[in-house]
């Protein structure tokens, strides 16, 4: 899967609120870091490892933001990955930097937020 197709699948999964479709975008041993991990799970390093932890994190996010929506603002590519800048339904902007594995799934993700996000 190419970078654009991956981002489109990820966005479509969130739009449909289909967590299985969202999770299909990630490798089994995904390395995910975000400030929301610190606040939701009291992990100072902000890191989650593997799809099971990430799924729980996203489930909690959906509970906290029942009207969750992402509006793409910019898509930037690099060899083997991309960065997606998007605006959330609450007005906060986020940047996800994604490194993909050889199977076209997100293996390493770093999420950045313009304002503090729970």
Buried (B, 14 or more C-beta within 10 A) or exposed (E): EEBEEBBBBBBEBBEEEEBEBBBEBBBEEBBBBBBBBBEBBEEEEBBBEBBEBBBEBBEBBEEEBEEBEBEEEEBEEEEEBBBBBBBBEEEEBBBBBBBBBEEBBBBBBBBBBEEEBE
